[in-house]
Each structure stands twice: as C-alpha cells, then as structure tokens.
Amino acid sequence: MPISVEKAVIARITKAGKKFEILVDPEKALEVKGGKDLPDEEWIAAPEVYEDSKKGLRAPDELLGKTFGTSKIGDIAKKIVKDGDIQLTTEQRRKMLEDKRKYIITLIARQGMNPKTGLPHPAERISNAMDEAKVKIELSKRPEEQVEEILSEIQKIIPIRFEKVRIAIKIPAQFAGKASSAIRAMGKVSREEWKEDGSYICLLEVPAGIQQDVYDKINGITHGQNETKIIKDSHD
C-alpha cells in the first residue's frame, strides 16, 4: 500500500555541506534505521531525493551519484535514514514510544514468571518495575532486541526470569482434531500421539507467562473436557 505523503515525515542528512531529504513513513523508517530490511514501497513515500522537500527542490542526479556513490533511490534513502535524522513530531515520538513500551511489556509478561511463586507477573507490575528502574525505550531498536536488557534492569526490582513450561495434554476424541491444531499453534509440541480410541495426547512447551492462555484455549474448545499436567522435570 502506497505511503500517504500527509503521513510521511522528512528524513534528512547533511553530507559535504549539502542537505539531502526524503519523505518516509515514520514507523517503518525507524525499523529500517534499526536494521530491518523492508521493500522500498513500504516505507518511502515519494521516490525522490530533495535538497529541500518543502519547496519541492530535487537533488540533481549528478550530485546524488557523486555524494552517495549510487543513483538508486532505495539505496540512498537507506543511507539517509541510517546515518541521518528522522524528523518526528513530539506527538509522533510520544505515541511510538508508548506503543513500543506496551509491546515490550506484553513480551515480558508472556515469557516471564516469578521464580518464587511459579506464576507470571501481571503487566501492571512489569510496567511499574520499568518505571522504578527508569528503563529507556529506544525507538530505533525493535522491541525484541530490547527485551533482554530491560529484563536485566527490572530483575533489580522484582523477581522475574524467562522460563518455559512443559504441559502434558490429553484431549478426548470428539475434540481432538480441532484442539490439536490449536495446540500446535500455541507453542512447540515435542511429543504427540493419537490413541486407538481417537484421543490425542501431547507434550507442549510454551513461555511460562502464557500457560493460563493455553488452558483457556483448550477449555474453550473442549468445554472443559481435557486433562493437563505441568511436567517439571525438563529431562522427562
């Protein structure tokens, strides 16, 4: 889908005393700045490099080739975004930071657990721990790249670590087909077996923080007619 020019922001760099600008999608351009490889049409709003985008003043092709060593708009745009600045408004920056923060909290809540209780931490507790630890979210980094560092910071505030749980599951024959598909989509199935009576048994490995989601999903499909058990011995 083409990027709306109204939504686009300016990415800018100065090289050899010359200013170069390109119009980009703010969120996608930050992903590119962070190292993500995206098709040009997903983040470049206009296939032009400008000396002054507000005046519509294009940079001459000869100048682009001399400065960037290429005349390809996509390659030049990546260099501008990665080495230059993306001109975000205060509101854009605030909203993007908040959205990224919420996603990071979700990732930590789904994977983490309190080693003292064996239970996941509520998202609000993780959020409060991030506040207390004065965690800084980086716009140019993907959430997944920041999780480990943030986890180490909030471990100073609350007992939390990333763990996986292994759940032995048995599903009656009448729900086995639908349930088995749902189970495979939730995590890693290390063992599975279809019994002669049509029932399905398996061993599912998931992040500790989503085990309740697993139970809720299975109970919804089977109307509560299932058997589950946490397998604590990782070598079982």
N, C-alpha and C positions, 0 to 999 in steps of 0.2 A: 504494500500500500504506500503511495507517494506521501512524503512528509509535507505537512502543511507549512507554508512559508510563515504563516501567522504564528505557528507554534515554535518555529525554529529560533535558535539563538546564534550569535556570532562566535565562531572560534577564531582566534587571532594569534599571529606570531609576527615578530619583527626580526628580519634577517638582513644583514649588511645594510642597515639603516632604512630598509624598506618594510612597509607594513603589508601583510597578506591576511585576508579574511575569507571565511567560507561559512555558509549557513548550514546548520546541523540540528538534528533532533537532540535536545539536551541530555536526556537519559541515555539514549543509545550511544551518543558521542562519549559520554563518561565511561561506558562499558568498553568502547574501543580504546580510550585512553588507558584503561586498566588492563588492556592486553587481549580483549575478546575480538575475535575475527568475525565481522559481520559484512554481508553484501552491501555494496555502496548505496543501493536504493533504500535500504532500511534505516540509514542514518544521515545521509547527505540530502539536504532539502533542495538545493539548486546546484547543478553540475558546473559551477563557475567559481573561479578564484578571483577575489576582488582586492583592489588596493583600498577601496572604500565602498563597502557593501550598501551603506545607506544612500550613497549617491549613485549607486549602480555602476561605479567605475571599475571595469575589469582590469586585471593584471595582464599585461601583454604576454603572449605565449613565449616569446624570446626571453623575457625576464624570468618566467617560471622555469624554463629549461636551464637557464644559467644558474638560478638560485637553488633549485631543488634537484637538478640532475635528471628531471623527467618532465614530461608534459601531461602525464596521466592524472586526471583529476582525483581519482580514488587514492593514488599513492601520495599525492601532495596533501590531500585532506587528512590522511592518517598522520603525516609528519606534523601538520599544523596542530592537530588535536593532541598528539602525544607529547610534543615539545613546547606547545604554546598554552594559551589560556582559553577556557570556555566561559563566555560571559553570561553567567546565570544571574537572574534577579534574586533578591533576598528571599522572596516568597518561594521561588522555584527551589532554591537551595534548602530552605527550611523543610519544605514538603518532601523533597527527595531524601533528605537525611532522616526524617521521621519514618518514611516508608521503609527505608533500608534497616533502620533500627528495629522496627516491628518484625521484619522478616528474620533478622538475626535472632531476636528473642524467640520466635517460633522454632527456628532451627535448634537452638539450645534446649528449649523446653521438650522438643520431640526426642532428642538424643540423650539428654542428661537425666541423672537421678541423684537423689540424696543417698549416699552410701550408708548413712546411719539408719535410715528407715527402709531403704529399698524402693522408695516411691519417687515419682517425678516431682519437680518443683513447679508450682503454678507460674504462669507467665508474669504475673504481677510481682512475684518475689524476685524473679530474674531481673525484671526491669528496675526494681528498687536497688538491687545489688549493683547493677550497672551504673546507676546514679551515684551510689555511695562510693564506688570505685573510680568515679569520674572517667568512665570509658569514652573514648573518642571514636566516632564512626567516620570512616574515610569514604568520601563519595566516589573516588576513582578506583576503589577496590570492590570486587564482587563480595557479597555477604559471606559466601562460603570461604573466601580467603581470609576473612577477619575472625571467624568463629573461634579458632584455636587460641589466638592471642587474647580475645575477650574472655574466653573461658578461664584462662590462667589468671586474669585480673579479678574476676568475680569469685574465684576459689578462695581469695583472701577474705571474702565477706561471708560466703555461705558454703556449706559442704556440698560439692557437686562434682560429678565426673561423668564422662561419657561411657555408657555401658550398653551392651546388647543383652537381651534376654532370649532364651530359647523356650518356646511353648509347644508342648505336645498337644495335639488336637485330634479329636475323633468326631466325625460327622456322620449321622445316620444316612442311609442310602437315599431317602427321598429328597435330601438337600445337598447331597454330595457333589453333584455336577456344578451347581451354581456356587456353592461355598468354596470348592477347590480353586476355581478361577479367581475368586475374590482374595483368597488367602495368598495365592502366588503373587498377586499384585501388591500385597502389603509388605513383603519382605523376602528374605531368602529361605527357600524350602530346601533343607538339607537331606531330608528323607521323606518319602511318601509311599503309600501302599493302598491299593484297592483290595478290600477283603471280599471273600466269596459271597457274603450277604449284601454286597454293594456299598457298604460303608467305606468311608475314606479316613485314613489316618496319616498324619504328617508331623514333622518337626519344623517349626517356623522360627526363624531368627529375625528379630526386629529391634530397633532402638528402644531402650527401656522406657523412654518417655511416651511412647505411643501404645503401650500394651493395653491400656483401657480402650483405646480406639479399636484395637483388634477384637477385644471381647464384645464391644458394642456392635461391631460389624457382623461378627459371627452370630451373635444372639439375634440380630435383626433378620438374618437370612434363615436361621433355623428355628426361630421362635423360642429360643432358649434350650432347644434340644441338641445339646452338644456336650462334649467333655473336654476340659482343658487343664493343663498342669504345667507349672514352671519347672523346667529341668535346670537345676542349679549346678550340676557337675558338667563343666564345659567339655569334658572328655567322654561323657556318656554317649 
